[in-house]
Amino acid sequence: AEGAGVELLCLLWLQTLFVGFRPMPRTTLCRIWECWLLDGSPKTFFRVALALFELAEPVLMGQPLEQISEILRTYPAPLDTGLSQAELIPLALSVKVTTSGLQAALLAAESRARLLRDSGHAPWHLGRPEAEAELVLCQQTLGESRSSEEELT
């Protein structure tokens, strides 16, 4: 089961536009949909997913995949306090979904991963050849996207 991508961990959220995410309060869900309808872009849902990962990151680090999946499915206390409309929506709206932002996030994640690996507290996915290949592919994709953006400007 190890090696699942982040897209599998948030698949239910995105497939159901967060309706299938039971811990989400209805008022927060309605506000997410309102933002989506007003903005007209599916980026709203990606921003919310990234905000949920950001809120859960301290709890998720170092956990096995099965535990990560369960935590993200149930969002147990004290994580569930972050699901309030007043906390989640501003955090989600502060997340910018751009190529340069994704590149910066990737670099920050690589740095954190190296620190964890060097300290001997590496999470389950580090050091696997598949993870290294995924990282290289992600870096190449971001590099190609950045080149395309530069050609447009």
N, C-alpha and C positions, 0 to 999 in steps of 0.2 A: 504494500500500500504506500510505501515511502516514494517520494518523487512526484507526488501530485502537484500540479501547478496551482497558483493562486486563483486562476480562473475556475478551477473545480471547487475551491473552497467557498467561492461566492456565487456559484452557479444558481442556486435556488433563489438568492436575493435578486439577481438580475433577470432570471427567467420569469419571475412572478412580479417584477417591479416592486419588490419588498412586501407584497401582500402575503407571501408565504413565510415571512419572517415573524413568527408568533410573538417574540418578546417586544416587537416594535409597537409602541402605543399608537392608537388610531389617530390621535391628533397630530403626531409626528408624521405618520404615513400620509395623512391628508395634506400636510404642509409640503412634504417632498413632492407629491403629485402636483400641487399648486405651482411649485417652483418649476417643475418640468413643463407644465402647460404654459406658463408665462414665458419661460425661456425658449421653449420650442426645441430643445436640444437634449438628446439622451445623455449628455455629459453630466446632467444632474444626478443620474443614478450611479455613474462611476464615481462622482465626487462623494456621494453618500457611502458607497462601498469603501472607498479609500479612508474616509473619516472613521468608519467602523473598525477598519484594520488598525488605524492609528490609535484609537481608544484602547483596543485590545492588545496592542503590541507588547506592553510590559508583561502581561499574563501569558502570552503565547510563546515568547522567547524561551527556547530550550525544551519545549514540550514535544512529545511524540505526535506524529500526524493524527492519530486517532483522537487524541485529547484536543488538539487544535480544532479538528472538525467539530467535535462535541461542544467546545467552548463557543465557536462561532455560530453554531446552530441554536444554542440555548441562551447565550449571552447572560450568564448567571451574575448574581450580585457579587461584587459591587459594580460590575460593568454595566448592568442595566440602568443605572442612574444616568449614564451618558446617552441614553436613548431619548431623553426628554427633548421636546421641540426646542426649548431654550438653549440647550447645550449642543445637540447634534447639528441642527440647521446652520448656525453660524460657523461651526467647524467645517462642515461640508462645503459651504459657500467660499470658505477661505482656501480650499484646495483648488489649485489651478491645474487643469488637465491640458498640458502642452508638451511638445517634444522636449523643449529645454527643461521643463519642470520634471519630466520623467527621467531625463538624463541626470539631473542633479540628485533625484531620489535614488537612482541606481548607484551613483557614486557613493552616496551616504550609506546605502545598504551594504555595498561592498566593503566600505571602511569598517562598519560595525561588525560584519561577518569576519573580517580578518582579525579584528581585535578579539572577538570571541574565540576564534580558532587558535590564535596565539596564546590566549589565556587558558586554554584547555576546557573551555565551557561552550564549545561549538554546538549549535543546534543540530538536529537530526540530519539536515540536508547537506551540510558542508562536507567537502572532501569526496563527494561522489562524482565520478566522471560525468554522469548525466547532468548533474547540476552545473558543472563547469561548462559543458557544451551548451546548456540553456543560457548561461550567463554570456558566453561569447556570441550566441545568436541574438540575444537581446541587445548587446552592445552594437552589433553590426546593423541591426534594424534601426536603432536610434541614430547611428551614423548616417545611414541612407536617408532617413527622414530629415535629418538636419541639412544634408546636402540638397535635398529637394526644396526645403524652405529657403535656403540661401539662393538657389537659382530663381525662385519666384520674386525675390526682393531686389 
